[in-house]
Amino acid sequence: MRLKLLSPGEMSADQKETYDESIAGKRGAPPAPMMAWLNSPEMARHATRLGGVLRFDTMFPAKLSEIAILVTARHWTSHYEWYAHKRLALKGGMDPKIIEDIRDRRTPHFDDPKGQLIYNVAKSLHEAHGLTKTLHDEAVEVLTVRGLVEIIGLCGYYAMVSMTLNAFEFDLPEGQVSELA
């Protein structure tokens, strides 16, 4: 870990206000990268709020949102993010085989066309830095414009999360070993 994480007693008033807001939200605990972002309290406040919207208030259930998050975590080889969101994907009902395929950089098979499109959009955003016209049009037709915007938001936000966790080398919880090579 390259950063000393502040305890609530060590935080400035701005940092503590942001920290308190995060634990009062739907997560019930501060998201790990926020502890680094607190070094810029205003950024931490806005990023944490955005993360809350993307995590809990998109049009997609966790089973689908977690596809974009896991593709992003894998793209960035973000060990902590993968650890955290693999558990959430399983809890949300994602097929463990899909998780394995994403981890091993194999294209998963989805029974749900929305899941397949979310995967395709996330992969294309990270690898091709955009969407072909065909993929865009299909995503708008199946996911709607709002859905496409939310998937793009998930990929962008979790890219920032992954970069933060990687740059500061956040450790996995005691006794956990990364599944990512």
Salt bridges, closest charged atoms under 4 A:
GLU10 OE2 - LYS4 NZ 2.76
GLU17 OE2 - ARG45 NH2 3.91
ASP20 OD1 - LYS16 NZ 2.64
GLU21 OE2 - ARG49 NE 2.63
GLU42 OE1 - ARG45 NH1 2.52
GLU42 OE2 - HIS46 NE2 2.90
ASP57 OD1 - LYS26 NZ 2.76
GLU66 OE1 - HIS85 ND1 2.76
GLU81 OE2 - HIS85 NE2 2.96
ASP101 OD1 - LYS97 NZ 2.81
ASP101 OD1 - ARG106 NH2 2.80
ASP104 OD1 - ARG103 NE 2.91
ASP104 OD2 - ARG106 NH1 3.19
ASP111 OD1 - HIS109 NE2 3.29
GLU127 OE2 - LYS123 NZ 2.56
ASP137 OD2 - LYS133 NZ 2.61
ASP137 OD1 - HIS136 ND1 2.99
GLU150 OE2 - ARG146 NE 2.70
GLU169 OE2 - ARG2 NH2 3.02
GLU179 OE2 - LYS86 NZ 2.58
GLU179 OE1 - ARG103 NH1 3.56
